[in-house]
């Protein structure tokens, strides 16, 4: 039998431990059957056997957070030792017998792991004060080696950017570390005898290497040519590691390496068939043309069923195939769907009829990745838009497939057929900034612009009676003054519009004359059997706005009886911290007869109208659990019951009727192939940057039968995508084994047991006015002091092995009583622990550095930090820039910047030059432009500034704004658009948008941008409490101030406007 997927080995003497089947296992080096020694609720990782062989420490997620656990190596109950509530990984054992782990606990940034020591008997973790640490190993004489950025190189193979693994060596044990200049990307440093051992990939593939403590005499010891050696560990004599889902042993004494022939009787419980929760995995939904049934994609399976009656029918193979975009053809009997799972693993378009199914002869090379499909309401035609920005139209009757249109600027989407099936409207990008509506005449293939390519137009929809074409457009330029800075923007800007299809048609917004007598209700016009008449000449000039206020809109559709439906969306804060978070829209209905729009339904994420122009399917609750509801387009909201139980009267559909089974291994096979296809089809350059992508599939597909769990599949996906050697190839989410969600409430404070209680040693004091951005212990009404002890939580006494966090499970946001003891006596305070303490830690970090810069520059230099190039970074810039820009100099800190897309906006503001000043009698001179810096600027960066942080750092240099100080940046500038979910809801990203710069071309990717003044923070700097990078940045900007000066007005004398004395008249006068 094929061995299961084995990961993360550790060794001590004759005992081996590793991860398999989402549990921990042990085995003897002599062979035989391995034993499962854990049965946790989460996914364990990073096991490490103690040198004595008695204990097994590991990272467990039994209560959501990654924490340190320890258990007897022979098996037995596990004890939780930490309550960090942060990313935590066990890294081995210290010479004094304590557990070594790394964690982001107490840090302002997710990438800044610190080293901690933990006693097996408990008592609280102790920080080692070494700065950033990813690995730490000790030599026989007190020597130490720190691995920084020593992550798993297999996830980005052949990476050479700023965060490539680097080893810092304290060769004498005196605390002075120096970096080794080793090639490639190294990880897992180990110390055996007088040599350093580690994994590296400078020769193209991850293998085991060694060198002297001075970085000399580099030797390779293994010869893996296809798969990376990963996750190496040692007991001081031998080395074990993972490679191609197997465990390997290397013996330095003999120089021999071999795969370990382990017998691992894994139960593979996660491969067993299980039920599918339909509500959690609802995909595309389409109504039957007559409105009585729905076709639904549920976790890649295609089903159809009556809205409230009948059975649920599954179409196509039950497992191993993913179905997308399933919907009925005009004959109301045939379902057309995009599916994969064939012998070649490619997608095709299939037809499912009551009497069988067939595959259309449309080549996959033409179809590409179908991103949208729409069946004509009459006839046999289907329109398909793909990832190559192409529009195809196929005849399901004849099998003919034609290319109809193509864009070189973006995807074609929002496909909308006319009621007759003879015309197709769609949205097409005409440039990187503009999107227009186009019209395809099916009979001739002629394409006519409906709107001019000057705006952003989308969501075309035909009037069911063929009189108008509706669409949405951002073309209302009514700017709004910003509340916080001198700026205007267009937070609304969109309206619904109608295009008159006939040149002689009257405006629908001018109702017919009528008196006060009760009129007979309008009857829908009889459907015409002929082609909808459209007068193409002058079409773009027959655009009329709906008489409704501008706003934000999602989708528009026509309905019977002279009605139009659309979703109006809220204006959400991009950061989400101002009380205006992103949410669902409001479904509104415009009635031409009444001449007004009214709310039809709240909380609508999306909707679709059936071909009967009356039945409307609503998608609701997308952020809290998917629900579907069906209503009539002409329904009166007052008649709709508040009952949320599924029924015809309430409109709710019972998704519990959809009772499907899942075959996980079949789904995993389909998913892995789809991941491979997505990269092949979406990668930014056709030749895959020289990677033989077919060979990559042949290399990794054989490992799929080893996969036992969703975590194994994730590991395999990362390995496969890592072969691209490119940034931003991620895998996120997925149907992993989920532990109970017992998240910790956090206090944003550093605590230490002092024998009497948990003493407060530091508080993250951020914004006192924002309870989410400061420690709850620092808020008014509590105001705990350094040195006070927490002795009880909600009346429960604390102990050395029972810290406050242990009693704060599920307490985030709840009112918690803390008993404090100190110089002020014993008192009880009421606090609300934070769900996330990072904002408080971040604000305290920023303010500490800002204060340091002010103090050490005599208030001459300002400071601001940009955590990302998204909403948070944009907010931070504008919070501080207007305060700091008037100082003589400015430091812009982009260390740990997570990237985004606003770098160009911020660089533009930094580039502003003061041209003059505005003077008033009773106030100081104001610069013009207003928000412009007075003096030199320095940017401070590091290896964790990536993506748009890379771009900002490089753009700063290109624009010659000032000096770039720090270390080389991450080197990941091929952007992504996460829009492709897999069957289980996970997302993989494809590097699609590659940056080119005028000075280095493509050279920032997989390298980063180099600082003009290079300086790093050494481990000994952290021990001394120094930020050497910030010190250097301050020295640099002060030197620039002395060299270049500051923009201060040297005003010339004020103008004198008094009239001159009247001169005497001349003799001639």
DOZATI-246779 format. One record per residue (C-alpha): x, y, z. Coordinates in steps of 0.2 Angstrom, whole numbers, always signed. Each point is the difference from the previous one (the first is absolute). Layout:
REM residues N
      x      y      z
      X      Y      Z
...
***
This chain:
REM residues 1069
      x      y      z
     +0     +0     +0
     +6    +17     -4
     +7     +9    +15
    -10    +16     +6
     +6    +18     -1
    +14     +2    +13
     +5    +17     +6
    +11    +10    +13
    +11    -14     +8
    +10     +1    +16
    +12    -12     +8
     +8     -4    +17
    +10    -16     +2
     -9    -14     -7
    -17     +9     +0
     -7     +9    -15
    -16    +11     +0
     -9     +8    -14
    -17     +6     -6
    -12    -11    -10
    -19     +0     -3
     -1    +16    +10
     +7     -8    +16
    +17     -4     +8
     +9    -17     -2
    +15     -8     +7
    +11    -14     -7
    +16     -8     +4
    +15     +2    -11
     +1    -19     -2
    -16     -1     -9
    -17     -8     +4
    -17     +8     +1
     -2    +18     +5
    -12     +5    +14
    -12    +14     +0
     +3    +10    +17
    -13    +14     -2
    -18     +2     -4
     -2    +19     +0
    -13    +10     -6
    +11    +11    -11
    +14     -2    -12
    +17     -3    +10
    +16     +6     -7
    +18     +3     +4
     +3    -15    +11
    +17     -1    +10
     +6    -14    +11
    +10     +5    +15
    +18     -5     +0
     -3    -12    +14
    -14     -8    -10
    -13     +2    +14
    -10    +14     -7
     -8     +5    -16
     -4    +19     -3
    -11     +6    -14
    -11    +14     -7
    -18     -5     +2
    -16     +9     -5
    -12     -9    +11
     -9    +17     +4
     +3    +10    -16
    +16     +9     +5
    +17     -8     -4
     +7     -4    +18
    +14    -10     +8
     -4    -17     +7
    +10    -14     +8
     -3    -18     +2
     +9    -16     +5
    +10     -6    -15
     -7    -17     +3
    -18     +6     -1
    -12     +7    +13
     -9    +16     +4
     +6    +16     -7
     +2    +16    +10
     -2    +18     -7
    +14    +11     +5
     -4    +17     -9
    -14    +11     -2
     +8    +12    -13
    -15     +1    -12
    +12     +3    -14
    +10     -9    -13
    +11    -12    +10
    +12    -14     -6
    +10    -12    +11
    +18     +1     -6
     +9    -13    +12
     +8     +0    +17
    +13    +11     +9
    +15     -7     +8
     -8     +3    +17
    -14    -12     -4
    -13    +14     -4
    -11     +0    -16
     +5    +12    -13
    -14     +8    -10
     -3    +15    -11
    -15    +11     +0
     -7    +16     -6
     -8     +3    +17
     +2    +18     +6
     +6     +6    -17
     -7    +13    -11
     +3    -10    -16
     -5    -18     -5
    +18     -3     -7
    +10     +5    +15
     +2    -17     +9
    +10     +1    +17
     +7    -14     +9
     -7     -6    +17
     +6    -13    +13
    -14    -11     +9
     +3    -11    +15
     -8    -17     -2
     -8     +2    +17
     -8    +16     -5
     +2    +18     +8
     -1    +11    -16
    +10     +2    -15
    +16    +11     +1
     +6    +11    -14
    +18     -3     -6
     +2    +18     -6
     +9     -5    -17
    -11    +10    -12
     -7     -9    -14
     +3    -18     +1
     -7    -14    -11
    +12    -14     +5
    +13     -1    +14
    +13    -14     +3
    +14     -2    +12
    +18     -6     -2
     +9    -11    +12
    +10    +14     +8
    -14    +13     +2
     +0     +6    -18
    -16     +5     -8
     -7     +2    -17
    -16     +9     -4
    -10     -2    -15
     -9    +15     -6
    -14     -1    -13
     +4    -19     -1
    -17     -5     -6
     -4    -15    -11
    +10     +4    -17
    -11    -13     -9
    -15    +12     +0
    +10    +12    -11
    +13    -10     -8
    +16     +8     -5
     -4    +16     +9
    +13    +13     +1
     -8    +16     +7
     +2     +9    +16
     -8    -13    +12
    +11    -14     -6
     +5    -10    +15
    +16     +7     +8
    +10     -7    +14
     +7    +11    +15
    +14     -9     +9
     +7     +4    +18
    +16    -11     -2
     +7     +4    +17
    -16     +0    +11
     +3    +18     +5
    -16     +7     -8
     +7     +8    -15
     -8     -7    -15
     +6     +3    -18
     -9     -5    -16
     +7    -14    -12
     +1     +4    -18
     -7    -17     -6
     -8     -1    -18
    -18     -5     -3
    -14     -1    +12
     +4    -10    +16
    -10     -7    +14
     +0    -12    +15
    +18     +4     +7
     +7    -13    +11
    +16     -2     +9
     +9    -17     +0
    +18     +0     +6
    +10    +14     -7
    -11     +3    -15
    -17     +8     -4
    -12    -10    -10
    -15     +7     -9
    -11     -2    -15
     +3    +11    -15
     -5     +1    -18
    +14    +11     -9
     +3    -14    -12
    -18     +0     -5
     -8    -14    +11
     -1     +0    +19
    +13    -12     +7
    +10     -2    +16
    +16    +11     +2
    +13     +4    +13
    +14    +13     +3
    +11     +6    +13
     -6    +12    +13
     +9    +14    -10
    -10     -5    -16
    +14     -9     -8
     +3    -17     -8
    -18     -1     -7
     -5    -18     -4
    -15     -9     -6
     -5    -17     +8
    -15     -6     -9
     -5     -1    -19
    -19     +3     -1
     -2     +6    -18
    -19     +2     -1
     -8     +3    +17
     +6    +11    +14
     +7     -6    +16
    -11     +8    +13
     -2     +2    +19
    +17     -7     +6
     +3     -4    +18
    +14     -8    +10
     +4     -8    +16
    +18     +6     +0
     +6    -16    -10
    -12     -3    -14
    -12    +10    -11
    -17     -4     -5
    -10     +9    -13
    -15     +0    -12
     +1     -2    -19
    -14     -5    -12
    -12     -5    +15
    +13    -12     +7
    +12     +1    +14
    +19     -2     -2
    +14     -2    +11
    +18     +7     -2
    +15     -7    +10
    +14    +13     +0
    +12    -13     +7
     -2    -11    -16
     -6    +13    -12
    -15    -11     -5
    -18     +5     -3
    -15    -12     -1
    -19     +0     +0
     -7     -7    +16
    -11    -15     -4
    -14     +4    +12
    -16    -10     +3
    -13    +13     +4
    -17     -7     +2
     -9    +16     -2
    -19     -1     +1
     -2    +14    -13
    -17     +5     +8
     -1    +16    -10
     -1    -11    -16
    -16     -8     +5
    -16     +5     -9
    -10    +14     +9
    -14    +11     -2
     +1    +17     -8
     -7    +16     +9
     -9     +7    -15
     -3    +17     +8
    +19     +2     +3
     +5     -4    -18
    -13     +8    -11
     +8     +5    -17
     -9     +7    -15
    -19     +0     +0
    -12     +1    -15
    -18     +0     -2
    -10    -11    -11
     -7    +10    -15
    -17     -2     +7
     +5     +5    +17
     -5    -16     +9
    +17     -8     +3
    +18     +4     +4
    +16     -7     -7
    +13     +1    +14
    +19     -3     +1
     +3     -8    +17
    +19     -3     +4
     +3     -4    -19
    -15    -11     -2
    -15     +5    -11
    -18     -2     +7
    -17     +6     -5
    -16     +0    +10
    -17     +8     +1
     +0    +15    +10
    -11     -8    +14
     -6    -16     -8
     +7    -16     -7
    +17     -9     +2
    +18     +6     -2
     +8     -7    -16
    +19     -1     -2
     +7     +2    -17
    +16     -7     -7
    +13    -11    +10
     -3     +0    +18
    +19     +2     +5
    +16     +5     -8
     -7    +13    -12
     -3    +19     +4
    -16     +8     -8
     -1    +19     -3
    -12    +12     -7
    -14    -13     -2
    -16     +7     -8
    -15     -5    -11
     -1     +2    -18
    -15     +8     -8
     -8    -16     -3
     -3     -1    +19
     +6    -18     +1
    +19     +0     -4
    +13     +6    +13
    +16     +7     -7
    +15     +0    +11
    +19     +2     +0
     +8    -15     +7
    +17     -8     +2
     +6    -18     +5
     +3     -7    -17
    +14    -11     -5
    +11    +15     -4
     -5    +10    +15
     -7    +14    -10
    -16    +10     +1
    -14     -3    -12
    -18     +6     -3
    -13    -14     +3
    -18     -2     -3
    -11    -10    +12
    -17     -5     -6
    -13    -11     +8
     +5    -14    -11
    +19     +2     +2
    +14    +11     -2
    +13     +5    -13
    +16    +10     -2
     +0    +14    -13
    +15     -1    -13
     +7    +17     +6
    +19     -1     +3
     +7     +4    +17
    +13    +10     -9
    -13    +12     -6
    -11     +0    +15
    +14     +4    +12
     -6     +3    +18
    -19     +5     -2
     -3    +14    +12
    -18     +3     -5
    -13     -9    -10
    -18     +5     -6
    -12    -10     -9
    -12     +9    -12
    -18     +1     +5
     -5     -7    -18
    +10    -12    -11
    +15    -10     +4
    +13    +13     +2
    +12     +2    +15
    +12    +15     +3
    +16     -3     +9
    +13    +12     +7
    +17     -7     +4
    +16     +5     +9
     +8     +6    -16
    -12    +14     -1
     -9     -8    -14
    -19     -2     -4
     -5    -16     -9
    -17     -5     -6
     -5    -18     -3
    -14     -9     -7
     -4    -15    +11
    -11     -7    -14
    +12     +0    -14
    +16     +0    +10
     +7    +16     -8
    +11    +11    +11
     +5    +18     -6
    +11    +13     +7
    -11    +16     +1
    +11    +13     +9
    +16     +3    +10
     +7    +13    +11
    +18     +4     +3
     -4    +10    +16
    -10    -12    +11
    -13    -13     +1
    -16     +0     -9
    -15     -4    +12
    -18     +4     +4
     -7    -10    -14
    -18     +5     -4
    -11     -7    -14
    -15     +9     -7
    -17     -8     +2
     +1     -7    -18
    +17     -7     +2
     +6     +9    -15
    +11    +13     +9
    +13     -1    +13
     +5    +15    +11
    +15     -1    +11
    +13    +11     +9
    +17     +2     -7
    +16     +8     +6
     +6    +12    -13
    +15     +6     +9
     +7     -2    +18
    -12    +14     +6
    -15     -2    -11
    -14    -13     -2
    -14     +2    -13
    -15    -10     -5
     +0     -9    -17
    -13     -8    -10
     +2    -16    -11
    -12     -4    -13
     -1    -19     -1
     -5     -2    -18
    +14    +11     -7
    +13     +0    +13
     +0    +19     +0
     +6     +9    +15
     -7    +18     +5
     +5    +11    +14
    -15     +4    +11
    +10    +12    +11
    +15    +11     -4
    +17     -7     +7
     +2    +15    +12
     -8     -7    +16
     -2    -15    +11
    -16     -9     -6
     -6    -17     +5
    -14    -12     +3
    -10     +2    -16
    -18     -8     +0
    -14     +0    -13
    -17     +6     +4
    -11    -16     -1
    -11     +9    -13
    +15     +5    -11
     -2    +18     +2
    +16     +5    +10
    +16     -6     +5
     +5     +4    +18
    +17     +2     +7
    +10     +7    +14
    +13    +14     -2
    +12    +10    +10
     -2    +16     -9
     -7    +13    +13
    +15    +11     +5
     -7     +8    +16
    +16     +1    +11
     -1     +0    +19
    +12     +9    +11
    +10    -11    +11
     -3     +2    +19
    +18     -2     +5
    +11     +7    -13
     -1    +12    -15
     -6    -12    -13
    -15     -3    -10
     -6    -17     -6
    -15     -9     -8
     -6    -13    +13
    -17     -2     -9
     +0     +4    -19
    -11    -14     -7
    -17     +0     -6
    -12    -12    -10
     -3     +5    -18
    -11     -5    -14
     +4     +0    -19
    -15     +1    -12
     +2    -14    -12
    -11     +8    -14
     +4    +17     -7
    -19     +5     +0
     -3     -6    +18
     -7    +12    +13
     +9     +2    +17
     -6    -13    +12
     +1    +14    +14
    -14     +9     -8
    -16     -9     +5
    -15     -1    -11
    -14    +12     +3
    -14     -6    +12
    -14     +7    +11
     -6     -5    +18
    -11    -14     -5
     +7    -17     +6
    +10     -7    -15
     +1    -18     -4
    +17     -8     +5
    +12     +0    -14
     +2    -17     -9
    +17     -5     -5
     +3     +2    -18
     -1    -17     -9
    +17     -7     -4
     +5     +3    -18
     +5    -15    -10
    +11    +11    -11
    +17     +8     +2
     +0    +15    +13
     +1    +15    -11
    +16    +11     +4
     +4    +15    -10
    +19     +0     +1
     +3    +17     -7
     +1    +13    +14
     -2    -13    +14
    +13     +8    +11
     -9    +16     +0
    -17     -7     +6
     +6     -2    +18
    -12     +6    +14
     +4     +0    +18
    -12     -7    +13
     -7    +14    +11
     +9     -7    +16
    +14     +7    +10
    +18     -6     -4
     +8    -13    +11
     +8    -17     -1
     -9    -13    -10
     +4    -19     -2
    -12     -7    -13
    -15     +5    -11
    -14    -11     -9
    -16     +3     -8
    -16     -8     +6
    -18     -1     -7
    -13    +13     +1
    +12    +15     -3
    +11     -3    +15
    +19     +0     +3
     +9     -7    +14
    +17     +4     +7
    +11     -1    +15
     +6    +15     +9
    +16     -2    +10
     +5     +8    +16
    +16    +11     +0
    +11    -10    +11
    +16     +6     +8
    +15     -9     -8
     +8     -3    +17
    -16     -4     +8
     +4     +8    +17
    -12    +15     -1
    -16    -10     +2
     -4     -1    -19
     +6    -17     -4
     -3     -9    -17
    -17     -8     +0
    -14     -6    -12
    -10    +11    -11
    -18     +6     -1
    -11     -7    -14
    -10    +15     -7
    -14     -1    -13
     -4    +15    -12
    -17     +0     -7
     -2    +11    -16
    -19     +2     +3
     +3     +7    +18
    +16     +9     -5
     +9     -5    +16
    +11    -12     +8
     -4    -10    +16
     +9    -12    +10
     -5    -18     -3
    +12     -9    +11
    +15     +3    +12
    +16    -10     +2
     +1     -6    -18
    +17     -6     -6
     -5     -4    -18
    -16     -4    -10
     -5     -7    -16
    -16     +1    -10
     -7    -15     -9
     -5     +0    -19
    -18     +2     +6
     +5    +18     +5
    -10     -3    +16
     +9    -12    +11
    +15     +7    +10
    +13    -10     +9
     +9     +9    +14
    +17     -5     +8
     +1     +6    +18
    +11     -3    +15
    +16     -3    -10
    +10     +6    +15
     -9    -10    +13
     -6    -15     -9
     -8     -1    -17
    -19     +1     -2
    -10     +0    -16
    -17     +9     -1
    -12     +1    -15
    -13    +14     -1
    -10     +7    -14
     +6    +16     -9
    -17     +8     +3
     -2     -5    +18
     -5    +12    +13
    +13     +0    +14
    -14     +3    +13
     -8    -17     -5
    +16    -10     +4
     +0     -8    +16
    +14     +2    +13
     +1    -19     +2
    +17     -7     -5
     -5    -18     -2
     +0     -7    -18
    -16     +1     -8
     -9     +7    -16
     -7    +14    +11
    +16     +6     +7
    +10     -4    -16
    +15     -8     +9
     +7    -16     -8
     +4    -15    +11
    +18     -4     -4
     -2    -14    +12
     -8    -10    -14
    +16     +0     -9
     +8    -16     +8
    +16     -4     -9
    +14    -11     +4
    +19     +4     -2
    +14    -11     -5
    +15    +10     +7
    +14     -9    -10
    -10     +2    -16
     -2    +19     +4
    +18     +2     +4
     +5     -8    -17
    -11    +12     -9
     +6    +15    +11
    +18     -3     -3
     -2     -1    -19
    -10    +16     +0
    +13     +8    +10
    +13     -5    -13
    -12     +6    -14
     -3    +17     +8
    +19     +3     +0
     +2     -6    -18
    -14    +11     -6
     +2    +16    +11
    +19     +2     +3
     +6    +16     -7
    +11     -6    -14
     -5    -14    -12
    +17    -10     +2
     -2     -1    +19
    +17     +9     +1
     +8    -15     -7
     -7    -13    +12
     -6    -16     -8
    -17     +0     +8
     -5    -17     -7
    +15     -8     +8
     -4     +8    +16
    -17     -8     +0
     +8    -17     -4
    +12     +3    +15
    -14     +4    +13
    -15    -10     -6
     +7    -17     +6
     +1     +7    +18
    -19     +3     +0
     -5    -18     +6
    +11     +3    +15
    -11    +14     +6
    -10     -4    +15
     -7    +17     +6
     -5    +17     -7
    +16     +6     +9
    +10    -12    -11
     -8     +6    -15
     +4    +18     +4
    +18     -4     +3
     +1     -9    -17
     -9    +15     -9
    +13    +12     +8
    +14    -11     -6
     -7     -1    -18
     -3    +18     -1
    +17     +4     +7
     +8     -7    -16
     -5    +16     -9
    +14     +8    +10
    -11    +16     +0
     -8    +10    +14
    -18     +0     +4
     -4    -18     -4
    -11     -3    +16
    -13    -12     +6
    -12     +6    +14
    -15     -8     +9
     -7    -16     -4
    -10    -14     +9
    +13     -4    +14
     -4     -9    +16
     -7    +14    +11
     +3     +0    +19
    -12     +9    +12
     +1    +19     -2
     +5     +4    +17
     +9    +16     -4
     +9     +9    +14
     -4    +17     +6
    +15    +11     +0
     +7    +14    +12
    +14     +7    -11
    +11     -1    +15
    +16     -9     +5
     -1    -10    +16
    +12    -10    +10
     -3    -11    +15
     +8     +7    +16
     -5    -13    +13
    -15    +10     +5
     -9     +3    -16
     +2     +5    -18
     +9    +17     +0
     -3    +12    -14
    +17     +4     -7
     -6    +10    -15
    -16     +7     -7
     -3     +3    -19
     -7    +18     +2
     -7     +5    -16
    -14    +12     -4
     -9     +3    +16
    -16     +5     -9
     -1    -17    -10
     -3    -15    +11
     +6    -11    -14
    +16     +8     -2
     +7     +0    +18
     +1    -12    +15
    -16     -2     +9
    +11     +2    +16
     +5    +18     -6
    -18     +6     -3
     -8    +14    +11
     -8     -8    +15
    +13    -14     +1
    +17     +8     -2
    +10    -14     +6
    +18     +4     +4
    +17     -9     -4
     +3    -11    +15
    -18     -4     +5
     -4    -18     +0
    -15     -9     -7
     -4    -13    +13
    -18     -6     -5
    -11     +0    -16
    -19     +0     +3
     +4     -6    +18
    +11    -14     -5
    +17     +0     +8
    +16     +0    -11
    +15    -10     +2
    +17     -3     -9
     -7    -13    -11
    -17    +10     -2
     +3    +17     -8
    -14    +12     -3
     -1     -5    -18
     -5    -18     +5
    -16     +8     +7
     -3    +11    -15
     -6    -13    -12
    -16     +6     -9
     +1    +16    +10
     +4    +12    -14
    -12    +15     +0
     -8     -7    +17
     +1    +10    +16
    +13     -8    +11
     +4     +3    +18
    +19     +1     +4
     +6     +1    +18
    +16    +11     +0
    +12     +1    +15
    +14    +13     +2
     +5    +16     +9
    -18     +6     -1
     -6    -16     +9
    -12    -13     -7
    -13     +6    -12
    -12     -8    -13
     -1     +8    -17
    -12     -4    -15
     +8     -2    -17
     -5     -6    -17
    +14    -11     -7
     +5     +3    -18
     -3    -13    -14
    +16     +6     -8
    +13    +10     +9
    +11     +4    -15
     -8    +17     -3
     +5     +5    +18
    +17     -7     -2
     +2     +8    -17
     -5    +17     +7
    +12     -1    +15
    +14     -5    -12
     -3    +15    -11
     -1    +12    +13
    +15     -6     +9
    +11     +3    -16
     -8    +16     -4
     +4     +7    +18
    +17     -7     -2
     +3     +9    -16
     -7    +16     +7
    +10     -1    +15
    +17     -4     -8
     -2    +13    -14
     -6    +14    +12
    -17     +0     -8
     +8     +4    -17
     -5    -17     -9
    -17     -8     -2
     -4    -18     -1
    -14    -11     -7
     -2    -19     -4
     -9     -8    -14
     -6    -18     +5
     -6     -4    -17
     -5     +8    -17
    -18     -3     +3
    -13     +9    +10
    +10     -1    +17
    +15     +7     -8
    -10    +14     -9
     -8     +4    +17
    +17     +0     +9
     +8    +12    -13
    -14    +13     +1
     -1     -1    +19
    +18     +4     +2
     +6     +9    -16
     -9    +16     +3
     +7     +1    +18
    +18     -5     -4
     +3     +8    -17
     +3    +18     +7
    +16     -6     +9
    +17     +2     -7
     +1    -18     -6
    -11    -15     -1
     +3    -19     +2
    -12    -11     -9
     +1    -18     +7
     -6    -14    -11
     +8    -14     +9
    -12    -15     +2
    -11     +7    -14
    -12    -13     -6
     -3     +7    -17
    -16     +5     -9
     -3    +13    -14
     +0    +18     +7
    +19     +3     -2
     -2    +12    -15
    -12    +11    +10
    +12     +1    +15
    +15     +3    -11
     -9    +14     -9
     -3     +9    +16
    +18     -2     +6
     +6     +7    -16
    -10    +17     +3
    +12    +14     +0
     -4    +17     +9
     -2    +13    -12
     -6    +14    +11
     -9     +6    +15
    -16     +8     +5
     +1    +14    +13
    -14     +6    +11
     +0    +14    +13
     -4    -11    +15
     +7    -17     -4
    +17     -8     -5
     +4     -1    -18
     -7    -16     -9
     +9     -9    -13
     -6     -3    -18
     -3    -14     -4
     -7     -1    +18
     +5    -18     +4
    +18     +0     -6
    +15     -4     +9
    +12    +14     +6
    +16     -9     -1
     +9    -16     -5
     -8    -17     +1
     +8    -17     +4
     -9    -17     -3
     +4    -14    +11
     -3    -17     -6
     +4    -18     +3
     -1    -18     -7
    -18     -1     +6
     -6    +15    -11
     -8    -10    -14
    -11     +1    -15
     -6    +18     -1
    +13     +3    +14
    +13     -5    -12
     -7    +11    -13
     -1    +15    +12
    +18     -2     +5
     +6     -2    -18
    -11    +15     -6
     +7    +10    +14
    +17     -2     -7
     -6     +3    -18
     -8    +16     +4
    +16     +5    +10
    -11     +6    +14
    +14     -4    +13
    +11    -14     +7
     -6    -18     +2
     +7     -7    +16
     -1    -18     +7
     +1    -17     -8
     -5     -7    -17
    -19     -2     -2
    -10    -16     -3
     +0     -1    -19
    -17     -5     -4
     -8    +11    -13
    -11    -11    -11
    -17     +4     +6
    -16    -10     +2
    -19     +1     +0
     -7    -14    +11
    -15     -4     -9
     +0    -19     -3
     -6    -11    +14
     +1    -19     +0
    -14    -12     +3
     +3     +0    +19
     +0    +19     +1
    +19     +2     +1
     +9    +13    -11
    +16     -1    -10
     +8    +15     -8
     +8     +1    -17
    +14    +13     -3
     -8    +10    -14
     +7    +18     +0
    +19     +2     -1
     +8    +17     +4
    +13     +7    -12
    +11    +15     +5
     +9    +12    -11
    +17     -3     +9
     +0    -19     +4
    -13     -7    -11
     -7    -15     +8
    +14     +0    +13
    -10     +3    +15
     -9    -16     +0
    +10    -14    +10
    +13    +13     +5
     -8    +15     +8
     +6    +18     -1
    +17     +4     +8
     +2    +14    +13
    +12    +14     -3
     +5     -1    +18
     +1    -18     +6
     -3     -4    +18
     -8    -15    +10
     -5     -2    +18
    +11    -14     +7
     -6    -12    +14
    +12    +10    +12
    -10    +16     -4
    -16     -8     +6
     +9     -5    +16
     +5    +18     +3
    -17     +7     -5
     +7     +9    -15
     -7     +3    -17
    +15     +3    -10
     -9     +2    -16
    -10    +14     +7
    +15     +8     +7
     +9     +0    -17
    -16     +7     -8
     +0    +14    +12
    +19     +4     -3
     -3     -1    -19
    -15    +13     +0
     +9    +12    +12
    +15     +0    -11
    -11     +3    -15
     -8    +15    +10
    +17     +7     +2
     +5     -3    -18
    -16     +5     -9
     -8    +12    +12
    -19     +2     +4
    -14     +9     -9
     -2    +15    +11
     -7    +16     -7
    +11    +15     -1
    -13    +12     -3
     +4    +16    -10
     -8    +16     +6
    -18     +1     +0
     -8     +9    -14
     -4    +18     +3
    -16     +5     -8
     -2    +18     +7
     -1    +13    -14
    +15    +10     -3
     +0    +19     +4
     -8    +10    -14
    +13     +8     -9
     -1    +19     -4
     -6     +5    -17
    +13     +4    -12
     +1    +17     -8
     -7     -5    -16
    -16     -6     +9
***
